[in-house]
Amino acid sequence: MYFLIRLFINTVALWVAIKTVSGITYTGGGLTLLLVALVFGALNAVVRPILKLLTFPLFLLSLGLFTLVLNALMLWMTSGISGTLDLGFRVSGFWPAFWGALVISIVSIVLSLFVRGE
């Protein structure tokens, strides 16, 4: 059940980023956006920890601010995979990915406040 709640939170956060950040576009329906959120969640679960480990010195030097860059890269990678799968989600560059990742992080934090963890 917790997985479905996290998937819903990711979907809503992606939707808010699509609506508010110039350079992030989506041309599909609601069900397809769930698939984009699933791709985003899978990348964050599998690839992000590996990249965090490899870039650990940058995290230390930037006092954790490199997390924003890593989040942007995850969103940009989601765009690439979604393009390959023809899901209709596109991020047109690093800066839209950066601002979109920031919006997604904020929305996810706010929505997670209303959900109890396992």
N, C-alpha and C positions, 0 to 999 in steps of 0.2 A: 504494500500500500504506500509506503514511504517513497518508493521509486516513482510511482505514478504522480505523487504530489510534487516531487522534485521536477519531473518532466513537465508538469503543468506550470510550475514557477518559471522554468527555463523558457517555455513557450510564450508566456505572458511577457517576460523580460525581453525576448527577441522581438515580439510584436511592438513593444514600446520603443525599442531602438529603431526598428524599421520606420515607425511613424515620426520619430523626433530627430534622427540623424540624417543629414543630407549625405548621399553617397552610399546608403544602404537601401537596397530595393528588394522587393519580393513580389512575385507575380502569381503565386499559387493560392490554394484555398487553406482552410483551417487544418484539415487532416495532413496536408503536406507540410505545414508549418510545424506540426508535431514531429514529423520525420526530420526536419531541419534541427529541431531542439534535441532530438535523439542523437543525431550526428554530433552536435555541439557537446552534449553531455558525454558521449563516448570519447571524444577527443580530450575533454577535460579529465576524464577518468584514466585514460591510457597514456596519452602523449605528454600531457602537462607535467606529471610527476617526473618523467624522464628528463624533460627540458629544465625543470627546476633543479634537478640534481646536477645537470651539466653546466648550468649557469649560476650555480651557488655563489661563486665569488662576486658576480655582478649584483646579486641580491645583497650581499654584505656591504659592498662598496656604495650602493645606492640607498642603503638603509631600508630595503624592501620596496622601493619605488619601481624597481625593474618588474615587479608583479604586473604593473599596468601594461608594460610592453608585452609581456608574456600573454596576458589576457587578450590583447589586440591580435597577437599572432594566432591564438586559438580561434578567434572569430574569423580572421582572414583565411585560415585553413578550412574552417567550416564552409566558407564561401566557395573555395576551390573544390571541395568534395561534393558540395551541393550542386555545383555547376556540372561536375562529371555525372552525377546521378539525375540531372535535369529536374531539380526540385524548385528552381525559380528564385533562389536566394543569392544575392550578389552584393559584395562589398567592393567598392571601386578604388580602394587604396589603403595605405597604412593609416592615415589620419581619420578617415571615416571608421576604420576598424578600431582605432584607439578610443575615439569618442563613443562608439557603439559599445565597446567593452566596458567603458566606464558607466554608461547608462544601464547596461545589463547587470553589472555588479551592484549598483545602487538599488535597482528594482528587485533583484534577487534577495538582497539583505532585508529590504523592507517587507517583502512578502514572506520571507522566512521567519520574521518575528511573529507572524500569526499562526505558524505551524509548529507543533511540538515535534521534537526529534524522537528517534527510537530509543 
